């Protein structure tokens, strides 16, 4: 009897232990298989195809139509400075006077010699008319008169070189000369810039040359005035393609007088040249994820009843009105993530929600 009771107890204990083990394993499996993660909420926008205005884009530099370094044509000591830094000057205005006392003294002597030679020439002409002098004597008098006149004009030119003048009207730069300073030939005294007309120089790929013509409209922007567009037109296209396979182009800015003081030569400029419209795929700029490894977008693809994210590498084109052209990587009608992509990874489930952060714009 006791043996039967002991056997029954042992069997009950074994069943209890087995049940506990099975329950523990079931709990472990349940813990190891959690419920699927909730879908990530994102805003989607379609890839659109349509005719869009296209541009050639380049980086250029502003240049004054006339700009020079005003320099000494002859050596000499500075006796007078007739300008200040940043001054507006007229064409021919005196800027710096060099010592010309020796040349002025020589000019007095040479003018006296010229007067004497002219008088001698006049007397010789009369003597020849009276048959009192020979033709050779007249030729000698003419030569002496002309030589004296040439020496006077040479000295006058040397004196003129001692006066450094503005070659055209414009604005002077910072003064680089001081009273009493000795200048050598070609020493600069200041820069002179005519800001009434500005040019922009830039380069485009040789493939664009067939679409460029003089007079073509150009849009120019500078960092100093963000968001402001300055109009220009092409005035010259270099007929020679450089070894870099680029074509040099120059355009003239069309500015009002109030704008002339705002732009300065030497500024870097973003240049856009219109070209014929064409069919392009575009997406909102907010869809693009930029990185050192390339530009990508997340495409929402249908996977069963739901959506999943797929990262796609894209090649970008031009930007216009908040949209960017897609050269390669997408097809029309696909939907891309425009908000919430920073927390995405390939294969994640998506839940589309209205886009309240951006507005679709399509010209």
C-alpha positions in Angstrom: 0.0 0.0 0.0 2.8 2.4 0.9 4.6 1.5 -2.3 1.5 2.4 -4.4 1.2 5.8 -2.6 4.9 6.6 -3.1 4.7 5.7 -6.8 1.7 7.9 -7.2 3.4 10.8 -5.5 6.5 10.4 -7.7 4.4 10.4 -10.9 2.5 13.5 -9.8 5.8 15.3 -9.1 7.2 14.3 -12.5 4.1 15.6 -14.3 4.3 18.9 -12.4 8.0 19.4 -13.3 7.3 18.6 -16.9 4.5 21.1 -17.0 6.6 23.8 -15.5 9.4 23.2 -18.0 7.0 23.3 -20.9 5.4 26.5 -19.6 8.9 28.2 -19.2 9.8 27.2 -22.8 6.5 28.7 -24.1 7.2 31.9 -22.2 10.7 32.1 -23.6 9.5 31.6 -27.2 6.9 34.3 -26.7 9.6 36.7 -25.4 11.9 35.8 -28.3 9.2 36.6 -30.9 7.9 40.2 -30.1 5.1 41.8 -32.0 6.0 43.6 -35.3 7.3 47.2 -34.8 4.7 49.9 -35.7 4.9 51.6 -39.1 6.8 54.8 -39.3 4.7 57.8 -40.2 6.0 59.7 -43.3 4.7 62.2 -45.8 4.8 61.1 -49.5 4.9 62.9 -52.8 4.8 61.5 -56.4 7.5 61.7 -58.9 6.2 64.1 -61.5 7.1 64.3 -65.2 6.5 67.5 -67.2 8.0 70.2 -69.3 10.3 72.4 -67.3 12.4 75.4 -68.0 16.1 74.3 -68.0 19.3 76.2 -67.3 23.0 75.9 -67.8 24.5 76.7 -64.4 28.0 78.0 -63.7 30.1 80.0 -61.2 31.5 83.3 -62.4 33.2 86.4 -61.3 32.2 90.0 -61.6 34.5 92.4 -63.5 34.3 96.1 -64.2 34.0 97.1 -67.8 37.1 99.3 -67.2 39.5 98.8 -64.4 43.2 99.7 -64.2 46.0 100.3 -61.8 46.9 103.9 -62.3 50.7 104.0 -62.4 53.6 106.4 -63.0 54.8 106.7 -66.7 58.1 108.2 -65.6 60.2 108.2 -62.5 60.1 111.2 -60.1 59.5 112.5 -56.6 55.9 113.2 -55.5 55.3 116.9 -55.0 51.5 116.8 -54.8 48.7 114.3 -54.2 45.4 115.5 -55.5 43.0 112.7 -54.5 41.8 110.7 -51.6 41.0 107.0 -51.2 37.6 106.0 -52.6 37.1 109.3 -54.4 35.0 109.6 -57.6 37.0 111.4 -60.3 36.4 112.6 -63.8 38.4 111.6 -66.8 41.7 113.5 -67.0 41.6 114.6 -63.4 45.0 115.1 -61.8 45.9 112.5 -59.2 49.6 112.9 -58.5 52.1 115.5 -59.6 55.8 114.5 -59.8 58.7 117.0 -59.7 59.0 118.4 -63.2 61.2 121.5 -62.4 64.2 120.3 -64.6 61.8 119.6 -67.5 60.1 123.0 -67.2 63.5 124.7 -67.3 64.5 122.7 -70.4 61.2 123.7 -72.0 61.9 127.4 -71.6 65.3 127.0 -73.2 63.9 124.9 -76.1 61.1 127.3 -76.8 63.6 130.1 -77.1 65.6 128.0 -79.5 62.4 127.2 -81.4 61.6 130.9 -81.7 65.1 131.6 -83.0 64.8 128.8 -85.5 61.4 130.0 -86.7 62.8 133.5 -87.2 65.8 132.2 -89.1 63.5 130.1 -91.3 61.3 133.1 -92.1 64.3 135.3 -93.1 65.7 132.5 -95.3 62.3 132.2 -97.1 62.4 135.9 -97.8 66.1 135.7 -99.0 65.3 132.8 -101.3 62.4 134.9 -102.7 64.9 137.7 -103.4 67.4 135.3 -104.8 69.8 136.2 -102.0 69.9 132.7 -100.5 70.2 129.2 -101.9 67.7 126.3 -101.7 70.2 124.4 -99.6 70.2 127.2 -97.0 66.4 127.1 -96.9 66.4 123.3 -96.4 68.8 123.7 -93.5 66.6 126.4 -91.9 63.6 124.2 -92.2 65.4 121.2 -90.7 66.6 123.4 -87.7 63.1 124.7 -87.2 61.6 121.2 -87.2 64.3 119.8 -84.9 63.7 122.6 -82.4 59.9 122.0 -82.6 60.4 118.2 -82.0 62.6 118.9 -78.9 59.9 121.2 -77.5 57.2 118.6 -78.0 59.4 115.9 -76.5 59.9 117.9 -73.4 56.2 118.8 -73.2 55.5 115.0 -73.3 58.0 114.4 -70.5 56.3 117.1 -68.4 52.9 115.5 -69.1 54.2 112.2 -67.9 55.1 113.8 -64.6 51.3 114.5 -64.0 49.5 111.2 -63.3 45.9 111.6 -64.4 42.8 109.4 -64.4 42.4 107.8 -67.8 38.6 107.6 -67.4 35.9 108.6 -65.0 35.4 106.2 -62.1 36.0 105.4 -58.4 39.5 105.3 -57.0 40.7 102.6 -54.6 43.0 102.9 -51.6 45.8 105.5 -52.0 49.2 103.8 -52.3 51.5 106.9 -52.5 52.7 109.5 -50.1 54.1 113.0 -50.5 57.8 113.1 -51.0 57.9 109.4 -52.2 60.1 108.6 -55.2 58.2 106.6 -57.8 59.8 104.4 -60.4 58.2 103.8 -63.8 55.1 101.6 -63.4 54.7 102.1 -59.7 51.0 102.1 -58.9 49.3 105.0 -57.0 45.7 103.6 -56.9 43.2 101.4 -58.7 40.6 103.0 -60.8 37.3 101.3 -61.5 34.4 102.3 -63.7 31.4 100.7 -62.0 28.8 102.2 -64.4 29.0 98.9 -66.3 29.8 95.4 -64.8 30.6 92.2 -66.6 30.4 88.6 -65.4 32.8 86.1 -66.7 32.0 82.3 -66.5 32.7 79.0 -68.2 30.3 76.4 -69.5 30.8 72.8 -70.8 31.6 72.7 -74.5 28.3 70.8 -75.1 26.4 73.9 -74.2 28.1 76.1 -76.9 25.5 75.2 -79.6 22.8 76.8 -77.3 24.7 80.0 -76.6 24.1 83.2 -78.7 25.0 86.9 -78.1 22.2 88.7 -76.4 20.9 85.6 -74.6 19.5 86.3 -71.1 21.5 85.4 -68.1 20.5 85.4 -64.4 23.1 86.4 -61.9 23.1 86.0 -58.1 25.8 87.0 -55.6 26.2 85.8 -52.0 26.2 89.4 -50.7 22.5 89.7 -51.7 20.9 86.3 -51.3 17.7 85.8 -53.1 18.1 88.8 -55.4 18.5 88.1 -59.1 20.4 90.5 -61.4 19.7 90.4 -65.1 22.4 90.2 -67.7 22.9 89.3 -71.4 25.7 87.5 -73.2 28.0 89.9 -75.1 30.8 87.6 -76.0 31.5 83.9 -76.4 35.1 82.8 -76.8 35.6 80.9 -80.1 38.3 78.8 -78.6 37.5 75.8 -76.4 40.0 75.5 -73.5 41.9 72.3 -72.7 39.5 71.8 -69.8 36.7 71.4 -72.5 35.1 74.6 -71.2 33.8 77.6 -73.2 34.5 81.0 -71.7 31.5 83.3 -71.8 31.1 87.0 -70.8 27.8 88.8 -70.1 27.0 92.4 -69.3 24.9 93.2 -66.3 21.8 95.4 -66.8 21.7 97.5 -63.7 19.9 100.6 -62.5 22.0 103.4 -61.0 21.0 102.4 -57.4 22.4 98.9 -58.0 25.8 100.0 -59.3 27.1 100.8 -55.8 25.9 97.4 -54.5 27.9 95.1 -56.7 31.6 95.2 -56.7 34.2 93.7 -59.2 35.7 90.5 -57.9 32.5 89.1 -56.4 31.8 85.5 -57.1 28.5 85.0 -58.8 26.1 82.1 -59.5 25.1 82.2 -63.2 22.1 80.6 -64.9 21.7 80.7 -68.7 18.2 79.7 -70.0 18.1 76.8 -72.5 15.1 75.3 -74.3 12.5 73.6 -72.1 12.3 69.8 -71.9 10.6 66.8 -70.3 12.0 66.1 -66.8 11.3 64.0 -63.8 11.1 66.1 -60.6 10.6 65.6 -56.9 10.4 68.1 -54.0 13.9 69.1 -52.7 12.9 67.8 -49.2 12.9 64.3 -50.6 16.7 64.3 -51.2 19.1 62.9 -48.6 22.6 64.3 -49.2 25.7 62.5 -48.1 29.4 62.1 -49.0 28.5 58.7 -50.6 25.9 60.1 -53.0 22.4 61.5 -53.1 19.5 59.2 -52.2 15.7 59.2 -51.8 13.4 56.7 -50.0 10.8 55.2 -52.3 7.6 53.9 -50.8 6.9 50.5 -52.4 3.9 48.3 -52.0 4.7 45.1 -50.0 1.6 43.1 -49.5 -1.1 45.2 -47.8 1.4 47.8 -46.5 4.2 50.1 -47.6 7.9 49.6 -47.0 10.9 52.0 -47.5 13.5 51.4 -50.1 16.6 53.6 -50.4 17.4 54.5 -54.0 20.5 56.4 -55.3 19.7 59.2 -57.7 21.5 61.6 -60.0 20.3 65.1 -59.6 19.7 67.8 -62.2 18.6 71.4 -62.0 16.6 73.0 -59.1 13.6 75.3 -59.7 10.9 76.5 -57.4 11.5 74.0 -54.6 11.8 71.0 -56.9 14.8 69.2 -58.2 15.2 67.3 -61.5 16.0 63.6 -61.4 18.4 62.6 -64.2 18.6 58.9 -63.1 17.2 56.6 -60.5 13.4 57.1 -60.5 10.4 56.7 -62.8 7.3 58.8 -63.1 4.5 57.9 -60.7 6.7 56.5 -57.9 6.1 57.9 -54.4 9.0 59.3 -52.4 9.3 60.2 -48.8 9.4 64.0 -48.3 9.2 64.2 -44.5 10.3 61.8 -41.8 13.1 60.1 -43.8 15.8 60.8 -41.2 14.5 57.9 -39.1 14.1 55.4 -41.9 16.1 52.4 -43.0 15.6 49.9 -45.9 12.6 47.6 -45.3 10.9 49.6 -42.6 7.1 49.7 -42.7 5.6 53.0 -43.6 2.3 54.8 -42.8 1.5 57.6 -45.2 0.2 60.8 -43.6 -0.7 64.2 -45.1 2.3 66.5 -45.7 1.8 69.6 -43.5 5.3 70.9 -43.7 5.8 71.6 -47.4 3.6 72.6 -50.3 3.9 71.0 -53.7 5.0 73.5 -56.4 5.0 72.8 -60.1 5.4 75.5 -62.7 
